[in-house]
Amino acid sequence: MAMMDPLVVYKLFFNLDMPKWTVIFRYIFELMPSFHFTKIYANITRVTATHITFGVLVWEQGRAWRYEDFFLEEKGVFTTKDRYHVYSYYDSLVKLSHVSLGYFLLALYFDNIFSSNRGTSQPALFFLNPNYWLSYLKVTIKFGSDQSQPRKTTHFVEKPHVHGH
């Protein structure tokens, strides 16, 4: 539950005065979609909820979310005099989409190389084979008996004719 507090998230992951090796942990956490959801939640609650202002320790009333808040980057100083810089909500969404796309591509890759209930698996570098990509276009490359001249064959899938329309 402490990770949902913006102060904890900012202090642990966006503190500019931490040792340089701690940045590695932020990069590791950024590979997890839940980190970005937490960061987005922290950004929204930091603006809309009543919270303590870091530098002066004064309660600040929250306000309505505005379009400009989507691109707001926070910079400031903690009461411990450590500086922080928090990237925007928009940057968090972009990073979340990149991480999600990366996991999706890994899932597709591992689905093809590990055999499951569908039979045999593909070789590890199956995506480098032109036939893999050309199969989506219904084009296959077959070599002749002398293996010197490739023959390109194109297959077209006919749509069924529907009567009465």
C-alpha positions as protocol buffer text, in pm:
chain_id: "A"
residue {
  index: 1
  type: MET
  ca { x: 0 y: 0 z: 0 }
}
residue {
  index: 2
  type: ALA
  ca { x: 294 y: 233 z: 59 }
}
residue {
  index: 3
  type: MET
  ca { x: 378 y: 216 z: -312 }
}
residue {
  index: 4
  type: MET
  ca { x: 48 y: 389 z: -389 }
}
residue {
  index: 5
  type: ASP
  ca { x: 159 y: 699 z: -197 }
}
residue {
  index: 6
  type: PRO
  ca { x: 303 y: 956 z: -441 }
}
residue {
  index: 7
  type: LEU
  ca { x: 562 y: 1066 z: -186 }
}
residue {
  index: 8
  type: VAL
  ca { x: 706 y: 714 z: -159 }
}
residue {
  index: 9
  type: VAL
  ca { x: 707 y: 663 z: -537 }
}
residue {
  index: 10
  type: TYR
  ca { x: 872 y: 1001 z: -597 }
}
residue {
  index: 11
  type: LYS
  ca { x: 1133 y: 954 z: -322 }
}
residue {
  index: 12
  type: LEU
  ca { x: 1231 y: 601 z: -429 }
}
residue {
  index: 13
  type: PHE
  ca { x: 1228 y: 632 z: -806 }
}
residue {
  index: 14
  type: PHE
  ca { x: 1258 y: 999 z: -903 }
}
residue {
  index: 15
  type: ASN
  ca { x: 1506 y: 1131 z: -649 }
}
residue {
  index: 16
  type: LEU
  ca { x: 1792 y: 1300 z: -836 }
}
residue {
  index: 17
  type: ASP
  ca { x: 2029 y: 1290 z: -538 }
}
residue {
  index: 18
  type: MET
  ca { x: 2028 y: 913 z: -490 }
}
residue {
  index: 19
  type: PRO
  ca { x: 2344 y: 717 z: -584 }
}
residue {
  index: 20
  type: LYS
  ca { x: 2369 y: 661 z: -960 }
}
residue {
  index: 21
  type: TRP
  ca { x: 2349 y: 281 z: -930 }
}
residue {
  index: 22
  type: THR
  ca { x: 1993 y: 307 z: -792 }
}
residue {
  index: 23
  type: VAL
  ca { x: 1874 y: 418 z: -1136 }
}
residue {
  index: 24
  type: ILE
  ca { x: 1913 y: 53 z: -1239 }
}
residue {
  index: 25
  type: PHE
  ca { x: 1627 y: -38 z: -1005 }
}
residue {
  index: 26
  type: ARG
  ca { x: 1401 y: 222 z: -1164 }
}
residue {
  index: 27
  type: TYR
  ca { x: 1478 y: 77 z: -1508 }
}
residue {
  index: 28
  type: ILE
  ca { x: 1396 y: -272 z: -1380 }
}
residue {
  index: 29
  type: PHE
  ca { x: 1070 y: -148 z: -1230 }
}
residue {
  index: 30
  type: GLU
  ca { x: 986 y: 31 z: -1555 }
}
residue {
  index: 31
  type: LEU
  ca { x: 975 y: -309 z: -1725 }
}
residue {
  index: 32
  type: MET
  ca { x: 667 y: -394 z: -1517 }
}
residue {
  index: 33
  type: PRO
  ca { x: 332 y: -250 z: -1630 }
}
residue {
  index: 34
  type: SER
  ca { x: 216 y: -227 z: -1267 }
}
residue {
  index: 35
  type: PHE
  ca { x: 489 y: 31 z: -1199 }
}
residue {
  index: 36
  type: HIS
  ca { x: 347 y: 257 z: -1469 }
}
residue {
  index: 37
  type: PHE
  ca { x: -7 y: 214 z: -1336 }
}
residue {
  index: 38
  type: THR
  ca { x: 120 y: 313 z: -992 }
}
residue {
  index: 39
  type: LYS
  ca { x: 303 y: 611 z: -1139 }
}
residue {
  index: 40
  type: ILE
  ca { x: -10 y: 722 z: -1329 }
}
residue {
  index: 41
  type: TYR
  ca { x: -217 y: 685 z: -1011 }
}
residue {
  index: 42
  type: ALA
  ca { x: 42 y: 888 z: -821 }
}
residue {
  index: 43
  type: ASN
  ca { x: 33 y: 1163 z: -1084 }
}
residue {
  index: 44
  type: ILE
  ca { x: -345 y: 1189 z: -1074 }
}
residue {
  index: 45
  type: THR
  ca { x: -374 y: 1180 z: -695 }
}
residue {
  index: 46
  type: ARG
  ca { x: -94 y: 1435 z: -662 }
}
residue {
  index: 47
  type: VAL
  ca { x: -308 y: 1683 z: -857 }
}
residue {
  index: 48
  type: THR
  ca { x: -665 y: 1594 z: -757 }
}
residue {
  index: 49
  type: ALA
  ca { x: -635 y: 1489 z: -392 }
}
residue {
  index: 50
  type: THR
  ca { x: -540 y: 1690 z: -86 }
}
residue {
  index: 51
  type: HIS
  ca { x: -170 y: 1631 z: -25 }
}
residue {
  index: 52
  type: ILE
  ca { x: 136 y: 1762 z: 155 }
}
residue {
  index: 53
  type: THR
  ca { x: 359 y: 1999 z: -45 }
}
residue {
  index: 54
  type: PHE
  ca { x: 712 y: 1860 z: -29 }
}
residue {
  index: 55
  type: GLY
  ca { x: 919 y: 2170 z: 32 }
}
residue {
  index: 56
  type: VAL
  ca { x: 719 y: 2346 z: 303 }
}
residue {
  index: 57
  type: LEU
  ca { x: 513 y: 2063 z: 456 }
}
residue {
  index: 58
  type: VAL
  ca { x: 180 y: 2239 z: 407 }
}
residue {
  index: 59
  type: TRP
  ca { x: -145 y: 2065 z: 315 }
}
residue {
  index: 60
  type: GLU
  ca { x: -250 y: 2163 z: -36 }
}
residue {
  index: 61
  type: GLN
  ca { x: -608 y: 2127 z: -155 }
}
residue {
  index: 62
  type: GLY
  ca { x: -660 y: 1914 z: -466 }
}
residue {
  index: 63
  type: ARG
  ca { x: -822 y: 2052 z: -777 }
}
residue {
  index: 64
  type: ALA
  ca { x: -1000 y: 1924 z: -1087 }
}
residue {
  index: 65
  type: TRP
  ca { x: -795 y: 1741 z: -1349 }
}
residue {
  index: 66
  type: ARG
  ca { x: -719 y: 1957 z: -1655 }
}
residue {
  index: 67
  type: TYR
  ca { x: -584 y: 1876 z: -1999 }
}
residue {
  index: 68
  type: GLU
  ca { x: -255 y: 2053 z: -1920 }
}
residue {
  index: 69
  type: ASP
  ca { x: -197 y: 1808 z: -1633 }
}
residue {
  index: 70
  type: PHE
  ca { x: -159 y: 1534 z: -1891 }
}
residue {
  index: 71
  type: PHE
  ca { x: 180 y: 1681 z: -1990 }
}
residue {
  index: 72
  type: LEU
  ca { x: 284 y: 1818 z: -1650 }
}
residue {
  index: 73
  type: GLU
  ca { x: 635 y: 1729 z: -1532 }
}
residue {
  index: 74
  type: GLU
  ca { x: 706 y: 1786 z: -1166 }
}
residue {
  index: 75
  type: LYS
  ca { x: 1036 y: 1920 z: -1038 }
}
residue {
  index: 76
  type: GLY
  ca { x: 1108 y: 2020 z: -684 }
}
residue {
  index: 77
  type: VAL
  ca { x: 1282 y: 1958 z: -354 }
}
residue {
  index: 78
  type: PHE
  ca { x: 1189 y: 1720 z: -71 }
}
residue {
  index: 79
  type: THR
  ca { x: 1208 y: 1839 z: 290 }
}
residue {
  index: 80
  type: THR
  ca { x: 1536 y: 1644 z: 310 }
}
residue {
  index: 81
  type: LYS
  ca { x: 1674 y: 1881 z: 42 }
}
residue {
  index: 82
  type: ASP
  ca { x: 1685 y: 1600 z: -216 }
}
residue {
  index: 83
  type: ARG
  ca { x: 1581 y: 1713 z: -562 }
}
residue {
  index: 84
  type: TYR
  ca { x: 1327 y: 1522 z: -770 }
}
residue {
  index: 85
  type: HIS
  ca { x: 1206 y: 1520 z: -1129 }
}
residue {
  index: 86
  type: VAL
  ca { x: 894 y: 1322 z: -1223 }
}
residue {
  index: 87
  type: TYR
  ca { x: 809 y: 1270 z: -1588 }
}
residue {
  index: 88
  type: SER
  ca { x: 457 y: 1342 z: -1711 }
}
residue {
  index: 89
  type: TYR
  ca { x: 141 y: 1134 z: -1721 }
}
residue {
  index: 90
  type: TYR
  ca { x: 172 y: 1127 z: -2100 }
}
residue {
  index: 91
  type: ASP
  ca { x: 528 y: 987 z: -2078 }
}
residue {
  index: 92
  type: SER
  ca { x: 401 y: 722 z: -1838 }
}
residue {
  index: 93
  type: LEU
  ca { x: 132 y: 616 z: -2085 }
}
residue {
  index: 94
  type: VAL
  ca { x: 385 y: 601 z: -2370 }
}
residue {
  index: 95
  type: LYS
  ca { x: 619 y: 386 z: -2159 }
}
residue {
  index: 96
  type: LEU
  ca { x: 328 y: 165 z: -2055 }
}
residue {
  index: 97
  type: SER
  ca { x: 229 y: 112 z: -2419 }
}
residue {
  index: 98
  type: HIS
  ca { x: 590 y: 27 z: -2513 }
}
residue {
  index: 99
  type: VAL
  ca { x: 620 y: -223 z: -2230 }
}
residue {
  index: 100
  type: SER
  ca { x: 282 y: -377 z: -2317 }
}
residue {
  index: 101
  type: LEU
  ca { x: 376 y: -403 z: -2685 }
}
residue {
  index: 102
  type: GLY
  ca { x: 707 y: -565 z: -2590 }
}
residue {
  index: 103
  type: TYR
  ca { x: 533 y: -825 z: -2373 }
}
residue {
  index: 104
  type: PHE
  ca { x: 280 y: -889 z: -2650 }
}
residue {
  index: 105
  type: LEU
  ca { x: 559 y: -952 z: -2903 }
}
residue {
  index: 106
  type: LEU
  ca { x: 739 y: -1180 z: -2657 }
}
residue {
  index: 107
  type: ALA
  ca { x: 416 y: -1374 z: -2605 }
}
residue {
  index: 108
  type: LEU
  ca { x: 376 y: -1419 z: -2981 }
}
residue {
  index: 109
  type: TYR
  ca { x: 738 y: -1527 z: -3014 }
}
residue {
  index: 110
  type: PHE
  ca { x: 727 y: -1779 z: -2731 }
}
residue {
  index: 111
  type: ASP
  ca { x: 391 y: -1907 z: -2853 }
}
residue {
  index: 112
  type: ASN
  ca { x: 561 y: -1998 z: -3181 }
}
residue {
  index: 113
  type: ILE
  ca { x: 884 y: -2151 z: -3050 }
}
residue {
  index: 114
  type: PHE
  ca { x: 747 y: -2364 z: -2766 }
}
residue {
  index: 115
  type: SER
  ca { x: 539 y: -2662 z: -2866 }
}
residue {
  index: 116
  type: SER
  ca { x: 201 y: -2674 z: -2703 }
}
residue {
  index: 117
  type: ASN
  ca { x: -128 y: -2841 z: -2781 }
}
residue {
  index: 118
  type: ARG
  ca { x: -98 y: -2736 z: -3147 }
}
residue {
  index: 119
  type: GLY
  ca { x: 187 y: -2968 z: -3244 }
}
residue {
  index: 120
  type: THR
  ca { x: 543 y: -2885 z: -3344 }
}
residue {
  index: 121
  type: SER
  ca { x: 721 y: -2562 z: -3267 }
}
residue {
  index: 122
  type: GLN
  ca { x: 895 y: -2319 z: -3500 }
}
residue {
  index: 123
  type: PRO
  ca { x: 1275 y: -2281 z: -3501 }
}
residue {
  index: 124
  type: ALA
  ca { x: 1412 y: -2010 z: -3270 }
}
residue {
  index: 125
  type: LEU
  ca { x: 1482 y: -1767 z: -3558 }
}
residue {
  index: 126
  type: PHE
  ca { x: 1161 y: -1842 z: -3750 }
}
residue {
  index: 127
  type: PHE
  ca { x: 1089 y: -1472 z: -3801 }
}
residue {
  index: 128
  type: LEU
  ca { x: 1398 y: -1441 z: -4024 }
}
residue {
  index: 129
  type: ASN
  ca { x: 1255 y: -1690 z: -4273 }
}
residue {
  index: 130
  type: PRO
  ca { x: 1093 y: -1509 z: -4570 }
}
residue {
  index: 131
  type: ASN
  ca { x: 826 y: -1780 z: -4601 }
}
residue {
  index: 132
  type: TYR
  ca { x: 700 y: -1692 z: -4254 }
}
residue {
  index: 133
  type: TRP
  ca { x: 626 y: -1333 z: -4356 }
}
residue {
  index: 134
  type: LEU
  ca { x: 515 y: -1410 z: -4711 }
}
residue {
  index: 135
  type: SER
  ca { x: 264 y: -1666 z: -4584 }
}
residue {
  index: 136
  type: TYR
  ca { x: 46 y: -1377 z: -4473 }
}
residue {
  index: 137
  type: LEU
  ca { x: 40 y: -1257 z: -4834 }
}
residue {
  index: 138
  type: LYS
  ca { x: -28 y: -1612 z: -4955 }
}
residue {
  index: 139
  type: VAL
  ca { x: 306 y: -1611 z: -5142 }
}
residue {
  index: 140
  type: THR
  ca { x: 543 y: -1904 z: -5110 }
}
residue {
  index: 141
  type: ILE
  ca { x: 891 y: -1944 z: -5251 }
}
residue {
  index: 142
  type: LYS
  ca { x: 971 y: -2294 z: -5373 }
}
residue {
  index: 143
  type: PHE
  ca { x: 1304 y: -2397 z: -5518 }
}
residue {
  index: 144
  type: GLY
  ca { x: 1328 y: -2607 z: -5835 }
}
residue {
  index: 145
  type: SER
  ca { x: 1507 y: -2939 z: -5859 }
}
residue {
  index: 146
  type: ASP
  ca { x: 1846 y: -2771 z: -5916 }
}
residue {
  index: 147
  type: GLN
  ca { x: 1797 y: -2534 z: -5617 }
}
residue {
  index: 148
  type: SER
  ca { x: 1933 y: -2245 z: -5826 }
}
residue {
  index: 149
  type: GLN
  ca { x: 1622 y: -2067 z: -5953 }
}
residue {
  index: 150
  type: PRO
  ca { x: 1350 y: -1990 z: -5702 }
}
residue {
  index: 151
  type: ARG
  ca { x: 993 y: -2004 z: -5832 }
}
residue {
  index: 152
  type: LYS
  ca { x: 740 y: -1766 z: -5682 }
}
residue {
  index: 153
  type: THR
  ca { x: 390 y: -1902 z: -5648 }
}
residue {
  index: 154
  type: THR
  ca { x: 101 y: -1680 z: -5553 }
}
residue {
  index: 155
  type: HIS
  ca { x: -216 y: -1826 z: -5406 }
}
residue {
  index: 156
  type: PHE
  ca { x: -531 y: -1623 z: -5391 }
}
residue {
  index: 157
  type: VAL
  ca { x: -807 y: -1716 z: -5155 }
}
residue {
  index: 158
  type: GLU
  ca { x: -1145 y: -1678 z: -5319 }
}
residue {
  index: 159
  type: LYS
  ca { x: -1429 y: -1532 z: -5119 }
}
residue {
  index: 160
  type: PRO
  ca { x: -1741 y: -1748 z: -5113 }
}
residue {
  index: 161
  type: HIS
  ca { x: -2025 y: -1621 z: -5328 }
}
residue {
  index: 162
  type: VAL
  ca { x: -2337 y: -1542 z: -5128 }
}
residue {
  index: 163
  type: HIS
  ca { x: -2666 y: -1589 z: -5314 }
}
residue {
  index: 164
  type: GLY
  ca { x: -2951 y: -1349 z: -5269 }
}
residue {
  index: 165
  type: HIS
  ca { x: -2756 y: -1028 z: -5209 }
}
